[in-house]
Amino acid sequence: MISAIKAAIQTRLLTLATPPHVYLTQQDSISDFPAAVIQTEAVSYPITAGGTVAEVTLRITYFAIEAVKEGAFGRLDAVLHPSNTDCVAYALAGDGTLGGAGSIREVRAENIGMRQLPDTMVAGADFVIKVLRS
């Protein structure tokens, strides 16, 4: 279930105007940008009259560009703007059912700004996604 959701999110991210390198697991080192790391944060099981469903919370850690490059924060702004073809939320909205893997309930951006990676400083943001799977 979770691997299908992650694969569907990866497919959506690859539709961005500037597709990121997408990783489905945590990485020790990232040197090619843009990049996105998709991780599972939580799974909850609300009990409903129709049976059990799962609400999966995932975090996309998105690294837009090295912060030392000119226009880094303009690039980050493009990733955050909801009508921009480089926006993560825009890509996910292109298929709210994730190809049948689940139904997107919420997309939220947080931790917006500069990030220190082992080799460089990058501009980035976290996108928290809630997906309902029945």
KELOSE-879053 format. One record per residue: x, y, z of N, C-alpha, C in turn; residue in three letters. Coordinates in steps of 0.001 Angstrom, whole numbers, plus 500000, padded with zeros to 6 digits. Layout:
N
<n.x: X; n.y: Y; n.z: Z; ca.x: X; ca.y: Y; ca.z: Z; c.x: X; c.y: Y; c.z: Z; code: Ala> $
...
END
This chain:
134
<n.x: 500824; n.y: 498813; n.z: 500000; ca.x: 500000; ca.y: 500000; ca.z: 500000; c.x: 500872; c.y: 501256; c.z: 500000; code: Met> $
<n.x: 501815; n.y: 501354; n.z: 500941; ca.x: 502626; ca.y: 502562; ca.z: 501043; c.x: 503562; c.y: 502687; c.z: 499845; code: Ile> $
<n.x: 504123; n.y: 501592; n.z: 499394; ca.x: 505016; ca.y: 501661; ca.z: 498231; c.x: 504257; c.y: 502116; c.z: 496986; code: Ser> $
<n.x: 502994; n.y: 501727; n.z: 496844; ca.x: 502189; ca.y: 502171; ca.z: 495696; c.x: 501920; c.y: 503677; c.z: 495773; code: Ala> $
<n.x: 501665; n.y: 504175; n.z: 496970; ca.x: 501428; ca.y: 505616; ca.z: 497152; c.x: 502708; c.y: 506392; c.z: 496842; code: Ile> $
<n.x: 503836; n.y: 505922; n.z: 497360; ca.x: 505112; ca.y: 506593; ca.z: 497093; c.x: 505434; c.y: 506598; c.z: 495594; code: Lys> $
<n.x: 505211; n.y: 505489; n.z: 494937; ca.x: 505472; ca.y: 505402; ca.z: 493492; c.x: 504566; c.y: 506362; c.z: 492721; code: Ala> $
<n.x: 503313; n.y: 506490; n.z: 493155; ca.x: 502382; ca.y: 507402; ca.z: 492489; c.x: 502803; c.y: 508859; c.z: 492708; code: Ala> $
<n.x: 503273; n.y: 509181; n.z: 493906; ca.x: 503767; ca.y: 510535; ca.z: 494177; c.x: 505005; c.y: 510809; c.z: 493322; code: Ile> $
<n.x: 505886; n.y: 509829; n.z: 493216; ca.x: 507068; ca.y: 509975; ca.z: 492366; c.x: 506652; c.y: 510286; c.z: 490926; code: Gln> $
<n.x: 505678; n.y: 509566; n.z: 490422; ca.x: 505177; ca.y: 509802; ca.z: 489062; c.x: 504664; c.y: 511222; c.z: 488910; code: Thr> $
<n.x: 503932; n.y: 511715; n.z: 489904; ca.x: 503404; ca.y: 513080; ca.z: 489843; c.x: 504539; c.y: 514107; c.z: 489879; code: Arg> $
<n.x: 505543; n.y: 513885; n.z: 490721; ca.x: 506662; ca.y: 514832; ca.z: 490805; c.x: 507435; c.y: 514908; c.z: 489493; code: Leu> $
<n.x: 507486; n.y: 513805; n.z: 488782; ca.x: 508211; ca.y: 513789; ca.z: 487510; c.x: 507473; c.y: 514543; c.z: 486406; code: Leu> $
<n.x: 506237; n.y: 515002; n.z: 486680; ca.x: 505503; ca.y: 515825; ca.z: 485713; c.x: 505809; c.y: 517311; c.z: 485871; code: Thr> $
<n.x: 506575; n.y: 517687; n.z: 486899; ca.x: 506921; ca.y: 519092; ca.z: 487091; c.x: 507716; c.y: 519612; c.z: 485898; code: Leu> $
<n.x: 507627; n.y: 520902; n.z: 485649; ca.x: 508347; ca.y: 521501; ca.z: 484524; c.x: 509852; c.y: 521250; c.z: 484635; code: Ala> $
<n.x: 510360; n.y: 521289; n.z: 485859; ca.x: 511755; ca.y: 520926; ca.z: 486122; c.x: 511715; c.y: 519718; c.z: 487058; code: Thr> $
<n.x: 511670; n.y: 518508; n.z: 486503; ca.x: 511501; ca.y: 517314; ca.z: 487338; c.x: 512686; c.y: 517115; c.z: 488293; code: Pro> $
<n.x: 512394; n.y: 516809; n.z: 489553; ca.x: 513476; ca.y: 516561; ca.z: 490502; c.x: 513981; c.y: 515122; c.z: 490417; code: Pro> $
<n.x: 515150; n.y: 514898; n.z: 490967; ca.x: 515609; ca.y: 513526; ca.z: 491213; c.x: 514780; c.y: 513069; c.z: 492414; code: His> $
<n.x: 514068; n.y: 511965; n.z: 492288; ca.x: 513171; ca.y: 511516; ca.z: 493359; c.x: 513746; c.y: 510269; c.z: 494015; code: Val> $
<n.x: 513804; n.y: 510308; n.z: 495337; ca.x: 514300; ca.y: 509185; ca.z: 496135; c.x: 513177; c.y: 508702; c.z: 497041; code: Tyr> $
<n.x: 512966; n.y: 507398; n.z: 497073; ca.x: 511883; ca.y: 506821; ca.z: 497886; c.x: 512349; c.y: 506434; c.z: 499285; code: Leu> $
<n.x: 513618; n.y: 506643; n.z: 499574; ca.x: 514177; ca.y: 506393; ca.z: 500903; c.x: 515146; c.y: 507521; c.z: 501247; code: Thr> $
<n.x: 515459; n.y: 507634; n.z: 502529; ca.x: 516409; ca.y: 508643; ca.z: 502989; c.x: 517765; c.y: 508423; c.z: 502328; code: Gln> $
<n.x: 518443; n.y: 509511; n.z: 502007; ca.x: 519736; ca.y: 509445; ca.z: 501335; c.x: 520841; c.y: 510005; c.z: 502234; code: Gln> $
<n.x: 522020; n.y: 509422; n.z: 502158; ca.x: 523166; ca.y: 509933; ca.z: 502905; c.x: 523701; c.y: 511219; c.z: 502286; code: Asp> $
<n.x: 523598; n.y: 511303; n.z: 500971; ca.x: 524148; ca.y: 512457; ca.z: 500274; c.x: 523301; c.y: 512752; c.z: 499038; code: Ser> $
<n.x: 523059; n.y: 514028; n.z: 498811; ca.x: 522340; ca.y: 514467; ca.z: 497611; c.x: 523171; c.y: 515582; c.z: 496998; code: Ile> $
<n.x: 523462; n.y: 515441; n.z: 495712; ca.x: 524285; ca.y: 516461; ca.z: 495061; c.x: 523669; c.y: 516994; c.z: 493769; code: Ser> $
<n.x: 522606; n.y: 516370; n.z: 493286; ca.x: 521938; ca.y: 516839; ca.z: 492075; c.x: 520601; c.y: 517460; c.z: 492456; code: Asp> $
<n.x: 520387; n.y: 518693; n.z: 491988; ca.x: 519171; ca.y: 519420; ca.z: 492343; c.x: 518424; c.y: 519839; c.z: 491097; code: Phe> $
<n.x: 517101; n.y: 519948; n.z: 491159; ca.x: 516270; ca.y: 519726; ca.z: 492333; c.x: 516206; c.y: 518247; c.z: 492701; code: Pro> $
<n.x: 515862; n.y: 518009; n.z: 493957; ca.x: 515742; ca.y: 516640; ca.z: 494453; c.x: 514590; c.y: 516572; c.z: 495449; code: Ala> $
<n.x: 513996; n.y: 515396; n.z: 495548; ca.x: 512897; ca.y: 515179; ca.z: 496497; c.x: 513075; c.y: 513818; c.z: 497148; code: Ala> $
<n.x: 512909; n.y: 513784; n.z: 498469; ca.x: 512974; ca.y: 512540; ca.z: 499223; c.x: 511595; c.y: 512306; c.z: 499818; code: Val> $
<n.x: 510991; n.y: 511150; n.z: 499508; ca.x: 509650; ca.y: 510827; ca.z: 500003; c.x: 509782; c.y: 509835; c.z: 501153; code: Ile> $
<n.x: 509234; n.y: 510207; n.z: 502309; ca.x: 509301; ca.y: 509341; ca.z: 503482; c.x: 507918; c.y: 509188; c.z: 504104; code: Gln> $
<n.x: 507669; n.y: 508025; n.z: 504667; ca.x: 506426; ca.y: 507785; ca.z: 505391; c.x: 506589; c.y: 508322; c.z: 506801; code: Thr> $
<n.x: 505618; n.y: 509120; n.z: 507241; ca.x: 505657; ca.y: 509677; ca.z: 508597; c.x: 504748; c.y: 508930; c.z: 509555; code: Glu> $
<n.x: 503551; n.y: 508592; n.z: 509093; ca.x: 502593; ca.y: 507956; ca.z: 509998; c.x: 501511; c.y: 507246; c.z: 509187; code: Ala> $
<n.x: 500919; n.y: 506260; n.z: 509822; ca.x: 499740; ca.y: 505595; ca.z: 509263; c.x: 498733; c.y: 505492; c.z: 510403; code: Val> $
<n.x: 497526; n.y: 505995; n.z: 510172; ca.x: 496465; ca.y: 505846; ca.z: 511171; c.x: 495322; c.y: 505075; c.z: 510538; code: Ser> $
<n.x: 494536; n.y: 504424; n.z: 511389; ca.x: 493471; ca.y: 503547; ca.z: 510912; c.x: 492134; c.y: 503959; c.z: 511517; code: Tyr> $
<n.x: 491526; n.y: 505027; n.z: 510981; ca.x: 490211; ca.y: 505402; ca.z: 511500; c.x: 489196; c.y: 504297; c.z: 511181; code: Pro> $
<n.x: 488407; n.y: 503949; n.z: 512162; ca.x: 487391; ca.y: 502907; ca.z: 511976; c.x: 486118; c.y: 503575; c.z: 511465; code: Ile> $
<n.x: 485606; n.y: 503064; n.z: 510354; ca.x: 484405; ca.y: 503625; ca.z: 509750; c.x: 483334; c.y: 502551; c.z: 509673; code: Thr> $
<n.x: 482108; n.y: 502992; n.z: 509412; ca.x: 480986; ca.y: 502059; ca.z: 509304; c.x: 481194; c.y: 501093; c.z: 508143; code: Ala> $
<n.x: 481895; n.y: 501532; n.z: 507095; ca.x: 482106; ca.y: 500702; ca.z: 505922; c.x: 483345; c.y: 499830; c.z: 506006; code: Gly> $
<n.x: 484044; n.y: 499863; n.z: 507116; ca.x: 485254; ca.y: 499067; ca.z: 507248; c.x: 486440; c.y: 499927; c.z: 507633; code: Gly> $
<n.x: 487602; n.y: 499356; n.z: 507607; ca.x: 488806; ca.y: 500054; ca.z: 508015; c.x: 489465; c.y: 500715; c.z: 506809; code: Thr> $
<n.x: 489911; n.y: 501927; n.z: 507018; ca.x: 490675; ca.y: 502645; ca.z: 506010; c.x: 492017; c.y: 503029; c.z: 506643; code: Val> $
<n.x: 492949; n.y: 503433; n.z: 505833; ca.x: 494234; ca.y: 503901; ca.z: 506344; c.x: 494456; c.y: 505332; c.z: 505868; code: Ala> $
<n.x: 494890; n.y: 506181; n.z: 506785; ca.x: 495309; ca.y: 507526; ca.z: 506423; c.x: 496832; c.y: 507548; c.z: 506535; code: Glu> $
<n.x: 497487; n.y: 507740; n.z: 505411; ca.x: 498948; ca.y: 507708; ca.z: 505357; c.x: 499454; c.y: 509143; c.z: 505257; code: Val> $
<n.x: 500385; n.y: 509491; n.z: 506142; ca.x: 501009; ca.y: 510806; ca.z: 506107; c.x: 502436; c.y: 510624; c.z: 505610; code: Thr> $
<n.x: 502760; n.y: 511342; n.z: 504539; ca.x: 504098; ca.y: 511278; ca.z: 503953; c.x: 504720; c.y: 512666; c.z: 503953; code: Leu> $
<n.x: 506025; n.y: 512712; n.z: 503982; ca.x: 506757; ca.y: 513969; ca.z: 503915; c.x: 507672; c.y: 513924; c.z: 502695; code: Arg> $
<n.x: 507509; n.y: 514929; n.z: 501841; ca.x: 508430; ca.y: 515123; ca.z: 500732; c.x: 509379; c.y: 516230; c.z: 501157; code: Ile> $
<n.x: 510633; n.y: 515891; n.z: 501332; ca.x: 511641; ca.y: 516914; ca.z: 501588; c.x: 512177; c.y: 517313; c.z: 500221; code: Thr> $
<n.x: 511891; n.y: 518555; n.z: 499851; ca.x: 512195; ca.y: 519039; ca.z: 498507; c.x: 513371; c.y: 520011; c.z: 498576; code: Tyr> $
<n.x: 514423; n.y: 519700; n.z: 497840; ca.x: 515599; ca.y: 520554; ca.z: 497756; c.x: 515575; c.y: 521224; c.z: 496386; code: Phe> $
<n.x: 515280; n.y: 522516; n.z: 496357; ca.x: 515094; ca.y: 523208; ca.z: 495081; c.x: 516408; c.y: 523469; c.z: 494362; code: Ala> $
<n.x: 517359; n.y: 524072; n.z: 495075; ca.x: 518595; ca.y: 524496; ca.z: 494424; c.x: 519604; c.y: 524868; c.z: 495507; code: Ile> $
<n.x: 520862; n.y: 524817; n.z: 495163; ca.x: 521881; ca.y: 525255; ca.z: 496117; c.x: 521637; c.y: 526723; c.z: 496471; code: Glu> $
<n.x: 521650; n.y: 527016; n.z: 497759; ca.x: 521314; ca.y: 528356; ca.z: 498236; c.x: 522314; c.y: 529416; c.z: 497791; code: Ala> $
<n.x: 523527; n.y: 529018; n.z: 497462; ca.x: 524542; ca.y: 529991; ca.z: 497056; c.x: 524356; c.y: 530449; c.z: 495606; code: Val> $
<n.x: 523507; n.y: 529770; n.z: 494864; ca.x: 523298; ca.y: 530145; ca.z: 493462; c.x: 522334; c.y: 531323; c.z: 493378; code: Lys> $
<n.x: 522587; n.y: 532178; n.z: 492397; ca.x: 521729; ca.y: 533337; ca.z: 492190; c.x: 520303; c.y: 532868; c.z: 491871; code: Glu> $
<n.x: 519343; n.y: 533507; n.z: 492467; ca.x: 517944; ca.y: 533167; ca.z: 492217; c.x: 517438; c.y: 531980; c.z: 493007; code: Gly> $
<n.x: 518173; n.y: 531556; n.z: 494031; ca.x: 517781; ca.y: 530361; ca.z: 494787; c.x: 516400; c.y: 530521; c.z: 495408; code: Ala> $
<n.x: 516137; n.y: 531687; n.z: 495991; ca.x: 514849; ca.y: 531838; ca.z: 496652; c.x: 513723; c.y: 532120; c.z: 495667; code: Phe> $
<n.x: 514051; n.y: 532642; n.z: 494498; ca.x: 513057; ca.y: 532746; ca.z: 493429; c.x: 512654; c.y: 531359; c.z: 492959; code: Gly> $
<n.x: 513620; n.y: 530469; n.z: 492884; ca.x: 513351; ca.y: 529065; ca.z: 492500; c.x: 512482; c.y: 528388; c.z: 493550; code: Arg> $
<n.x: 512778; n.y: 528638; n.z: 494813; ca.x: 511979; ca.y: 528073; ca.z: 495895; c.x: 510553; c.y: 528619; c.z: 495852; code: Leu> $
<n.x: 510411; n.y: 529914; n.z: 495561; ca.x: 509081; ca.y: 530515; ca.z: 495454; c.x: 508268; c.y: 529842; c.z: 494354; code: Asp> $
<n.x: 508910; n.y: 529490; n.z: 493242; ca.x: 508216; ca.y: 528809; ca.z: 492147; c.x: 507704; c.y: 527446; c.z: 492587; code: Ala> $
<n.x: 508478; n.y: 526766; n.z: 493427; ca.x: 508083; ca.y: 525444; ca.z: 493920; c.x: 506878; c.y: 525550; c.z: 494856; code: Val> $
<n.x: 506721; n.y: 526704; n.z: 495498; ca.x: 505640; ca.y: 526902; ca.z: 496470; c.x: 504379; c.y: 527509; c.z: 495861; code: Leu> $
<n.x: 504496; n.y: 528203; n.z: 494739; ca.x: 503338; ca.y: 528908; ca.z: 494157; c.x: 502364; c.y: 527910; c.z: 493547; code: His> $
<n.x: 501106; n.y: 527893; n.z: 494011; ca.x: 500172; ca.y: 526816; ca.z: 493629; c.x: 499797; c.y: 526733; c.z: 492152; code: Pro> $
<n.x: 499979; n.y: 527802; n.z: 491391; ca.x: 499628; ca.y: 527710; ca.z: 489969; c.x: 500854; c.y: 527589; c.z: 489070; code: Ser> $
<n.x: 502020; n.y: 527425; n.z: 489675; ca.x: 503256; ca.y: 527299; ca.z: 488896; c.x: 503479; c.y: 525832; c.z: 488519; code: Asn> $
<n.x: 503923; n.y: 525577; n.z: 487327; ca.x: 504126; ca.y: 524190; ca.z: 486864; c.x: 505323; c.y: 523509; c.z: 487516; code: Thr> $
<n.x: 506053; n.y: 524222; n.z: 488379; ca.x: 507114; ca.y: 523612; ca.z: 489183; c.x: 506682; c.y: 523417; c.z: 490635; code: Asp> $
<n.x: 505422; n.y: 523709; n.z: 490944; ca.x: 504918; ca.y: 523593; ca.z: 492322; c.x: 504542; c.y: 522145; c.z: 492638; code: Cys> $
<n.x: 505019; n.y: 521661; n.z: 493770; ca.x: 504728; ca.y: 520292; ca.z: 494195; c.x: 503220; c.y: 520083; c.z: 494353; code: Val> $
<n.x: 502532; n.y: 521030; n.z: 494979; ca.x: 501077; ca.y: 520902; ca.z: 495162; c.x: 500354; c.y: 520871; c.z: 493812; code: Ala> $
<n.x: 500842; n.y: 521654; n.z: 492849; ca.x: 500267; ca.y: 521671; ca.z: 491499; c.x: 500396; c.y: 520293; c.z: 490849; code: Tyr> $
<n.x: 501556; n.y: 519679; n.z: 490985; ca.x: 501779; ca.y: 518349; ca.z: 490395; c.x: 500861; c.y: 517317; c.z: 491035; code: Ala> $
<n.x: 500737; n.y: 517370; n.z: 492356; ca.x: 499884; ca.y: 516402; ca.z: 493054; c.x: 498413; c.y: 516601; c.z: 492706; code: Leu> $
<n.x: 497998; n.y: 517847; n.z: 492516; ca.x: 496604; ca.y: 518132; ca.z: 492161; c.x: 496255; c.y: 517619; c.z: 490771; code: Ala> $
<n.x: 497259; n.y: 517341; n.z: 489961; ca.x: 497019; ca.y: 516810; ca.z: 488617; c.x: 496360; c.y: 515446; c.z: 488628; code: Gly> $
<n.x: 496469; n.y: 514720; n.z: 489728; ca.x: 495797; ca.y: 513429; ca.z: 489885; c.x: 495577; c.y: 513189; c.z: 491377; code: Asp> $
<n.x: 494481; n.y: 513706; n.z: 491883; ca.x: 494161; ca.y: 513615; ca.z: 493303; c.x: 493929; c.y: 512210; c.z: 493810; code: Gly> $
<n.x: 493807; n.y: 511239; n.z: 492880; ca.x: 493639; ca.y: 509843; ca.z: 493301; c.x: 494943; c.y: 509066; c.z: 493219; code: Thr> $
<n.x: 496016; n.y: 509737; n.z: 492803; ca.x: 497330; ca.y: 509104; ca.z: 492680; c.x: 497260; c.y: 507806; c.z: 491876; code: Leu> $
<n.x: 496574; n.y: 507890; n.z: 490755; ca.x: 496472; ca.y: 506721; ca.z: 489877; c.x: 495737; c.y: 505556; c.z: 490526; code: Gly> $
<n.x: 494871; n.y: 505855; n.z: 491484; ca.x: 494121; ca.y: 504814; ca.z: 492181; c.x: 494786; c.y: 504318; c.z: 493455; code: Gly> $
<n.x: 495978; n.y: 504835; n.z: 493776; ca.x: 496698; ca.y: 504389; ca.z: 494985; c.x: 496081; c.y: 504941; c.z: 496263; code: Ala> $
<n.x: 495375; n.y: 506048; n.z: 496165; ca.x: 494754; ca.y: 506655; ca.z: 497345; c.x: 494210; c.y: 508021; c.z: 496983; code: Gly> $
<n.x: 493524; n.y: 508633; n.z: 497912; ca.x: 492916; ca.y: 509935; ca.z: 497682; c.x: 493642; c.y: 510990; c.z: 498516; code: Ser> $
<n.x: 494198; n.y: 511991; n.z: 497856; ca.x: 494914; ca.y: 513049; ca.z: 498576; c.x: 493909; c.y: 513875; c.z: 499361; code: Ile> $
<n.x: 494168; n.y: 514028; n.z: 500663; ca.x: 493299; ca.y: 514799; ca.z: 501541; c.x: 493863; c.y: 516170; c.z: 501873; code: Arg> $
<n.x: 495180; n.y: 516270; n.z: 501898; ca.x: 495799; ca.y: 517539; ca.z: 502291; c.x: 497238; c.y: 517580; c.z: 501798; code: Glu> $
<n.x: 497661; n.y: 518772; n.z: 501379; ca.x: 499061; ca.y: 519032; ca.z: 501063; c.x: 499425; c.y: 520317; c.z: 501798; code: Val> $
<n.x: 500482; n.y: 520269; n.z: 502586; ca.x: 500887; ca.y: 521421; ca.z: 503376; c.x: 502397; c.y: 521609; c.z: 503230; code: Arg> $
<n.x: 502836; n.y: 522859; n.z: 503028; ca.x: 504270; ca.y: 523162; ca.z: 502973; c.x: 504708; c.y: 523716; c.z: 504328; code: Ala> $
<n.x: 505866; n.y: 523265; n.z: 504788; ca.x: 506403; ca.y: 523756; ca.z: 506059; c.x: 507927; c.y: 523676; c.z: 506029; code: Glu> $
<n.x: 508564; n.y: 524196; n.z: 507062; ca.x: 510032; ca.y: 524204; ca.z: 507143; c.x: 510650; c.y: 524795; c.z: 505876; code: Asn> $
<n.x: 510125; n.y: 525919; n.z: 505459; ca.x: 510543; ca.y: 526569; ca.z: 504219; c.x: 511788; c.y: 527412; c.z: 504483; code: Ile> $
<n.x: 512816; n.y: 527226; n.z: 503666; ca.x: 514009; ca.y: 528051; ca.z: 503812; c.x: 515282; c.y: 527298; c.z: 503479; code: Gly> $
<n.x: 516352; n.y: 527687; n.z: 504138; ca.x: 517656; ca.y: 527093; ca.z: 503858; c.x: 517868; c.y: 525834; c.z: 504686; code: Met> $
<n.x: 518546; n.y: 524855; n.z: 504072; ca.x: 518872; ca.y: 523577; ca.z: 504710; c.x: 520346; c.y: 523297; c.z: 504560; code: Arg> $
<n.x: 520935; n.y: 522775; n.z: 505601; ca.x: 522338; ca.y: 522382; ca.z: 505518; c.x: 522408; c.y: 520895; c.z: 505196; code: Gln> $
<n.x: 522993; n.y: 520570; n.z: 504064; ca.x: 523302; ca.y: 519189; ca.z: 503705; c.x: 524786; c.y: 518971; c.z: 503990; code: Leu> $
<n.x: 525245; n.y: 517738; n.z: 503988; ca.x: 526665; ca.y: 517502; ca.z: 504292; c.x: 527632; c.y: 518310; c.z: 503423; code: Pro> $
<n.x: 527298; n.y: 518492; n.z: 502147; ca.x: 528239; ca.y: 519147; ca.z: 501235; c.x: 527875; c.y: 520561; c.z: 500832; code: Asp> $
<n.x: 526645; n.y: 521010; n.z: 501131; ca.x: 526216; ca.y: 522315; ca.z: 500642; c.x: 524989; c.y: 522814; c.z: 501403; code: Thr> $
<n.x: 524673; n.y: 524077; n.z: 501219; ca.x: 523463; ca.y: 524687; ca.z: 501759; c.x: 522461; c.y: 524771; c.z: 500614; code: Met> $
<n.x: 521207; n.y: 524374; n.z: 500861; ca.x: 520197; ca.y: 524394; ca.z: 499803; c.x: 518952; c.y: 525133; c.z: 500265; code: Val> $
<n.x: 518197; n.y: 525639; n.z: 499294; ca.x: 516876; ca.y: 526214; ca.z: 499562; c.x: 515873; c.y: 525094; c.z: 499371; code: Ala> $
<n.x: 514954; n.y: 524938; n.z: 500321; ca.x: 514011; ca.y: 523832; ca.z: 500216; c.x: 512804; c.y: 523996; c.z: 501110; code: Gly> $
<n.x: 511966; n.y: 522979; n.z: 501100; ca.x: 510748; ca.y: 522960; ca.z: 501907; c.x: 510305; c.y: 521523; c.z: 502087; code: Ala> $
<n.x: 509524; n.y: 521309; n.z: 503122; ca.x: 508886; ca.y: 520010; ca.z: 503335; c.x: 507430; c.y: 520125; c.z: 502910; code: Asp> $
<n.x: 506961; n.y: 519117; n.z: 502189; ca.x: 505556; ca.y: 519033; ca.z: 501830; c.x: 504979; c.y: 517824; c.z: 502549; code: Phe> $
<n.x: 504008; n.y: 518075; n.z: 503408; ca.x: 503351; ca.y: 517003; ca.z: 504156; c.x: 502056; c.y: 516679; c.z: 503430; code: Val> $
<n.x: 501892; n.y: 515391; n.z: 503112; ca.x: 500746; ca.y: 514952; ca.z: 502318; c.x: 499981; c.y: 513905; c.z: 503114; code: Ile> $
<n.x: 498674; n.y: 514073; n.z: 503175; ca.x: 497817; ca.y: 513063; ca.z: 503799; c.x: 497022; c.y: 512383; c.z: 502701; code: Lys> $
<n.x: 497096; n.y: 511063; n.z: 502677; ca.x: 496428; ca.y: 510253; ca.z: 501651; c.x: 495527; c.y: 509256; c.z: 502343; code: Val> $
<n.x: 494299; n.y: 509167; n.z: 501898; ca.x: 493345; ca.y: 508196; ca.z: 502432; c.x: 493302; c.y: 507000; c.z: 501498; code: Leu> $
<n.x: 493453; n.y: 505834; n.z: 502068; ca.x: 493442; ca.y: 504578; ca.z: 501292; c.x: 492414; c.y: 503635; c.z: 501895; code: Arg> $
<n.x: 491449; n.y: 503233; n.z: 501105; ca.x: 490430; ca.y: 502299; ca.z: 501640; c.x: 490671; c.y: 500903; c.z: 501134; code: Ser> $
END
